[in-house]
């Protein structure tokens, strides 16, 4: 993931594109993977479920904090906090990092798995990558989108397990 930024109105920058007043930034099949939620004292922030490759719900990221689920605790999830950094580890690998930046902004680095075991990766590149549970890469769309703005849609990027993708879904 490139960066996530929230303000008094729900604005998120994701893979070089900006989503304004979009409650679900990234969804895989029927599962929201990056959502915008309202926090009483913070205004708007993001919520991200962290699954492992077998579909176990390990942790939930809400804003700049990571919370292990009961299933995650059973699987050995460790959450460490360092100055301006939260790290979620499973075994000897880092599953998720949150880097606090100036003000209320933060940036995340993650390997996002869906409950089906599909792996989604979005980094500085605006083209998402989906890998199915067997390790086979699925081609997602043929469009490269850079620096766009999406306003007032229900889902920003909706990726399906068959490799299809919808953008700006009302």
Secondary structure by P-SEA (a helix, b strand, c coil): ccccccccccccccccbbbccccccccccccccbbbbbbccccbbbbbbbbcccccccbbbcccbbbbcaaaaaabbbbbbcccbbbbbccccccbbbbbcccccbbbbbbccccccbbbbbccccbbbbbccccbbbbcccccccccccccccccbbbccccccccccc
